[in-house]
């Protein structure tokens, strides 16, 4: 399978078995199902291929060994991707064996099309090499043991199928990544490459579903069902890629001013500290207790105040001190300009311990605030989706993006693809 990135999508985490060069090797529960199915298929092939019957336990044992060696081949295929990714300076988070084979998860995409092509083609080259080794060994091994010759023949054929199947030119297969890299290289547009590879992936998925359904009606059994499953998996991967493309465009097109809210209060500096306490006590669910309080002097912004003074002074002294005595400069707050693109706000929020930003207008004056819910609501609204207010309130309390939007990962993908430049 093609190397995957953390843009979102399904969870393929499993049990960690070991680490290879620091890369966790994991096994998803669905892997055990396909292991048994392959073992049964291999057992039947072994029984039919030999001129003499084998004991039932031996044929099943050989079938299980064949199935395990196939997944060792899949692991080597993914290690081919992973080692090349490490060579290109990309960290590999894990390799997971699951129902449809294997997947290597990386922290980001390669920053150049040729690096992406090298990582993608490394896996199929490993499989082709294994196929060549196994198939060329069949004749010499056959003189020693027909059983081993059959095993080597099966493994050689399966590795050849694995390589050729993964070279089909559609995402999420390796061939799709290669096609994307080539289009990216020729056009200079990562987006164009992704669009072309996703379109071919959709076409291949439709073909697999139609062919698999036809085979099921013709008695194709497991083979037909397998093609249908692969087709639906391809559709899911294409949908994930399309969602990523859409999110990238929205984050580039919208600016902070379209998403900001006004989650702050304003007080004059000559008010006593007791006024801050009254303001906090009057806060409602719509105006959380943690909202910022900005301080003015005759209509001019001079800073902000936090609750430290209320914690340090006894209640009876609150009326004796003024807000001006505890005002802090505005430049201490994490901030962003209202004309900045939303992707930059996503990045700044990830660096902010506050989980929100103060928004400044073109005149350099505070004009609002921005948090993860504000960004998520603006993105979803732009996509024509309206989220119930109760959902937004829950997300704001948890300081997360609504509906689990993977916006930080999307921005990282934009950096990796060279769509935007990482600020110094």
Secondary structure, 3 states (H helix, E strand, C coil): CCCEECCCCCCCCCEEEEEECCEEEEECCHHHHHHHHHHHHHHHHHHHHCCCCCCHHHHHHHHHHHHHHHHHHHHHHHHHHHHHHHHCCCCEEEEEEECCEEEEEECCCCCCHHHHHHHHHHHHHHHHHHHHHHHHHHHHHHCCCHHHHHHHHHHHHHHHHHHHHHCCCCCCCHHHHHHHHHHHHHHCCHHHHHHHHHHHHHHHHHHHHHHHHHHHHCCCCHHHHHHHHHHHHHHHHHHHHHHHHHHHHHHHHCEHHHCCECCEEEEECCCEHHHHHHHHHCCCCCCCCCCEEEEEECCEEEEEECCHHHHHCCHHHCCCCEHHHHCECHHHCCEEECCCEHHHHHHHHHHCCCCEEEEECCCCCEEEEEEHHHHHHHHHHHCCCCCCHHHHHHHHHHCCCHHHCCHHHHHHHHHHCCCCCCCC
